[in-house]
């Protein structure tokens, strides 16, 4: 009897780049580019510089690029360091159908392993598509417990599928990889993110490391449960796991085309209010000095993101009051809106204290396109009340933006670290990656200009 894991494993084993529709190929390349930009930007943070140095020291002679640094490590350490950097600034893409961020759990390990083995670009891209699909589907079948953070939770499976696809693993080995990886799923909570503890950024790094390890354990002869996702997600990490949802519509399209790109440098649950504010500002010339108070009605989880005085930049990215206040004061919501300087800005702090958060139990982050995810009411000092709402956020596949905007975002993120020349060459290299016989032609541009990786 064929069960849901057989179907997922068979599907993943059959993903072939040459057989994919052109629109799927374009989506995969854009997701790869966006993720590389997130990693490059995050690599500049002090703790990520030190982590990269540790990776290089622990794996001397490695063949995989530590993105943003003039050093290499082995695939395990490179995947860990790059995935950790990629989530640090909250600009990595995600998928509302899967309730998480599949690409940051797929790209770093797939890239590191492909580079280590000297594989071609088409092999890398089909591995990314396969890992994204299976991880997103398992995530979509899971109703995580209230304090379980989706980062890393089923990312270990995403990584394992991508690496197994690089191996050309048959369906049986794919199923083994899923089960081994699922039993290694980390139990991560929201608390570090909300408090701004940067151990939270290791969530995708750890799942990348363990996903590679899961494939290696399979080769070594380790065995897994017959149905590990049901065991782990159905009894420990989630309130409910529904295997039928994991295969619903399987083969009718690809999840990598149903993603969202971030254009606010903060948790997606902030984006609902920020998009509503953006709608309001297209109609009204709002100045922060004219605002008496702001009421944000949003998804129930928003109540946990109501701290008007976040302790550090990471916590600020999970604070709706800070995000809204920074947008009103600075007129921007990019990385510059979530820095130590903005935390010390008296105008932002004062306005954030006047942002009230309320919850609507009918609102959902996975909601349909016509259902509100945030309502905003801005009370001005002259007594007027201005209102707007948002549903699916801008950049979602259901509310798409031109590919050129994703490219611009990438160049803006990567240029301060890699140099503009390398950033622009990367755009070209990703666009033509499927014709590259060796992915190392692309990774050449992932180090700072003028500083080739040690060991190159």
N, C-alpha and C positions, 0 to 999 in steps of 0.2 A: 504494500500500500504506500502510495506517495504522500508524504506529509508536507507541511509548510517549509521545513528546513530542506527537504529534498528539492523542492521547487526553487527556493532561493539559491541553493548551492548550484543547481543546474543552470539557472539563469546567469549567475556570476561567471561560471566557467565558460559560457558561450559568448560573452561580450567580446566582440571583435571590432577594432577601430574601423577597418575598411567597410564593415557592414552597417555602421551607424549612420543615421540621417545627417545631412549637412547641418541642420539646426542644432542637433545634439552635439556635434563636434564643435560648433561655434560656442555653445554654452560651456562646454568643458574647458576650452581654451580661456574663456573669460573668467571662469572660476579659478583656474590655475593662476592667471595673472593677478587677480584680486588678492588671492591668498599669499602670493609671493610679496606683494606690496605690504600686506599686514605684517608679515614676518620681518621684512627689512626695516620697517619703521620701529617695531617693537624691539629689534635687536640693539637699538641705541640706548635703551635703559640700562642704568648701572648694573643692576642685578643680572640682567641678561648678558651683558658683556662678561661679567665674572663667570656666569654659567658656561658661556662659550669657551672661556679660557680653561675652565675645569674639564670640559668635554675634550678639548684638544690635548690636555695633559694626560687624561685618563686613557685616551685612545691614540697615542702617537702613531704616525704613519697611516692614519685613516684616509680613505679616498672620498669621503662625502663632505660637501661644502657646509661650513657653518655660515649661514646667510648673514651678510653684513659685516663679516669679520675676515681677516686675512689668515685663516687657519682652517684645518680640516679635522675630522674625527671619523670613527667608524659609523656605520649606518645607525646603530643603536643610539649612540650619544648625539649624533647630528639630528636625528629625528626628535629626540627629547628636547634638545636646546631650541631647535627651530620652531617646533610646535608651541613651546612655552612662550617664545617671543611673539608668535603670531596672534596670541589671544590677549596680550598684555594691554593693548590700547583700545580694545573693544571695537575694532574696525573690520573684523573677519566676517565673512558672509555666513548665512544660515539658511535653514529650511523650516518654515512654520509647519509643514506637514509632518516633519520628523521631530519637531520640538528640540532642535539643537543646532549644532554648527558642523555639519558633516565634513566640509572641505579641510578644516584645520585638523581633523582626525584622519585624513586620508593623504593629503598632499605631502606633508613633511616626510613621512615614512616612505611613501612610494618614491618620492624624489631621491631620498638618501640611498635607498636600496638600488634603484635604477642606475644612479650615478656610480655607486660602488661596483656594480656589475658591468658598467659600460653599455647599458641597454639603449635602444632607440626611443625617440619621442613618442611614436605611436604606441609602443608598449606601455610607456608611462601613462599616457592619456587614457587608454582603455582600462588600466588598473584603477585610475582615479574614478572613472565612471562606474566601474563595478563596485568599488568600496563605498562610494557615495550612495549608490542605490540600496545596498543591503543594510548599511548602517542607518540610513534615513528610514527605511521601512520598519526595522526593528524598533526604532525610536517612536515612530508613529503608532505602533501597536502597544506601546507602553504608556500607562498613566502613572507617572512617577509620584512617589510620596511627596508631601508638601515641601519638605526641606531638602529633597534630592535635586542636586544641580545636574542638568543633562550633560554638561561638559565632561567628557571622558567616560560617561557611564556605558554607553554602547559604542563609544569611539574605538575601544579595543577591537571590537568585531570589525568595524570599518577598516581599520588599519590591516588587520589580519587578512581580510578578503582582498584588499589591494595588493598586498605582498604576495599572497597565494596566486593572484592573477598574473603578476610578473613572472611567477614560476611556471605559468601554463598549467596550473593544477587542475585535475579532473574534478568532476562534481563530488565524488566521495571525499577527496582531500579537502575540498572547499567546506563541506559539511563538518569535517573534523576541525577545521580552522575556526569555524563559527563556534563550535561547542567548547573548544579549548579556550578561545578568547573570551567568551561570555563568562566562563567561570573565573576569569581574571579581571572582570569588570570592577573598576574602583568604585567605592561608595563615597561619593563626593556630596557635600552639602552647600547650600547657598550662603551660609553664615560667613565664611571668609570673604566672599565677594562683597557682601553688604557692609562688612567692617573694614574692608580694604586690606585684608591680609594677602600678600602676594603669593602665598603658597597656592592660592586658587589658580594662578596662572600655570601651575604645573599640571593641572588636570589633563589637558590634551597631550602634554609632553609625556606624562606617565603612561597614558593609554597608547601613545605611539610606540614607546619602548616595549610595552607588554604585548602589543599586537604583533610586532616583529618576532618577539620571543615565542608567541603562540605558534607561529608557523614553524619556527625552529624546533619547538617541543614536539610538534607532529612528526617532523623528520626523525627526531630522536626516538620515536616510538611511544611517547606519552599518549594516554587515552583520555577522552572527555566523556561527559554524560551524553546520553542519547539525545536529550533536549535541554541543553544548558540554559538557553534564554528563558524558557518557562520556569526553570528552577530558580534562577537568580532574579529575574525581573518580576516574576510572578509571586515570589515569596519574601524577598528581602527589600529590593529597591523600589518597588512599585506597589500601588494599590490594586492595579489590574494589568494583566498582560493578555492580549487577544491575538493569538497566532493568525487567525483568519484575516485580520487587518494587515498583517505583514505581507500578504500575497494578493491583497485586493487590487485589481488592475495591473498586476505584474505583467510586463511585456507590452503594455499599451502606450508607454512613453517612458521617459527617464526623469527621475527626481532631480537630477542636476539641472534640468531646464525649469524646475519649479521652485527655485531658490529665491532668496532675497539678498541684495547687496546693501551694505550699510553706508548711509551718507550723514550720519550723526555718530560721533566717536564715543558711543556709550551703549549701555545695555539696550537691547531692542525694546524692552518694556518701557523705556523712556520715549521711544520714537513715536508712539501713538500721540502723546501730548505734544511733542515737538512738531509733528506734522500738522496737528490742529492749530498750533500757534503759527506755523508757516502760512496756513490758509488764511488765518485772521490778518496776518501782516500784509497779505496781498490786497486786502480790502481797506485796511486802516493804517495810518502812519503812527504806529505805536512808539512811544518813548518811555523808557523805564521810569522816569521821574513823574509821568502821568498816571502810573499804575498804583492803585491803592491796595488791591489784593488780587489773587488768582485762585480760582477753584478748578481743580482737575479731577474729573470723574473718570475712572479707568478700570482695568481688570483688577480682580481681588488681590493679586500679588502686589499691586501697586502700593498697598498699605505698608508693605515691608520696605518700600523704597521711598519713604516719606521723610527721611532725616534731612533737615534743612542745613545742618552743619557737619557735612562729611569730614572725616578726619584726615583724608589723604586723597590723592588723585584717583586711585582705583575706587575707593568708596564713592567719590563724586560721580563716577560713571554709572553708579547704581542709585543715584539720588535724583528723583524727579524734581524736587524743589530747586536743587542746584542747576540741573540742566535747563529748566525753564527760565530761571533767573539769569543764567549766563547768556542764554539766547536773547533775552530782552536787553540786557546791558551791553553785550558785545556784538550782537547781531550775527553770531556764528555759533556753530555746534561741532566744529572739527576738533582736532587734538588740542588746539590752543585754548579751548573752552574748559579743559579739564587738566589744569596744571597747578603747581603750588601757588603760582601768582594769582590765579583766579580764586583759589581758596582764601587768599588773603585780601581779596578785593572787597572793600566795605560795602560797595553798592550791591554787589552780588549777594553777599551774606545777608544784608538787610532785606532785600527783595525775596530771597529764598525763605525767610521766616514768615513771609506773607503769602506763601503758596500752600494752599490747603489741599490735601489728597483725600478723595472719597472713592469708594469702590462700588461697582455695579456688578452683581453676581451673574448677570446675563452676558457680560463682556468676556471674550476669550481671545488669547493670543493666536489661536489657530482658527479664528472665526472666518466665516464666509465674507466675501468682498463687500456685501451690502450691510454688514453688521458693524456698528460703531465699536471701536476699541478705546476711544477717549472722547470726552466732551470737555471743552474748555470754556470757562466764564471769567472774563477779565473785567474787574470793576475799576473804573477810572476815578480819579479824585474829583471829577466834576459830577459824579453820580451815575454816569452812563455805564451800562454793562454790555460788553461785546462778547459774542459767543461763536464758537466754531466746533466742529468735530472731525474726527478722522476714523477711517476704517482700516483697510490694509495699507501698510506704509509704502511710501514711495521707494522704488527699487525692488519691490517684490515682483515676482513674475506676473502677478495679477494686476500690478500697477507699474509696468516696466519703464525703464529709462533707456535712452540710447546707449549703445555699447561705448560710444566715445566718452560718455561721462565716467564709466568705469575705468577706462584707460587714463583719463585725466586724474582721477582719484589715485590710481596706481603711481603715476609719475610724481604727483605731489607727495605721496608717502615715501617713495623710494629715493627720490633725488637727494634729500638731506644726508642720507646714509651712503648711497652708492655713487652719487654724482649724476648729473642729468644725462650725460652721455651714456653711461651704463644703463640707466633707467630706460632711455629711449631704445637702446639696442635690445633690451629685454622684451619690450613690446614686440619688436620684430621677431625675436627668437621664439617667443611663445606662439605667435601667429603662424610660424612655419615649423613648429616643433614636430609635427607629425611626419615631416619629411626628413628629420634629423636621424642619421644612423647611430649617433651616440649623443646622449642627452648632455654630455659634458660640454658640448658646444654652447648650450644654454647656460649651464651653471657657471661658466666663465664670467658672466656678467653679474653674478650675485655677490661679488666681493667689491669693496670700495675701489673706486677708480685709482689706478696706479699701484694697487696693492694685490697682486695675485696671491691666491691661497698658498700657504706654506706646504710644500710637498708637490706643488703643481709642476 
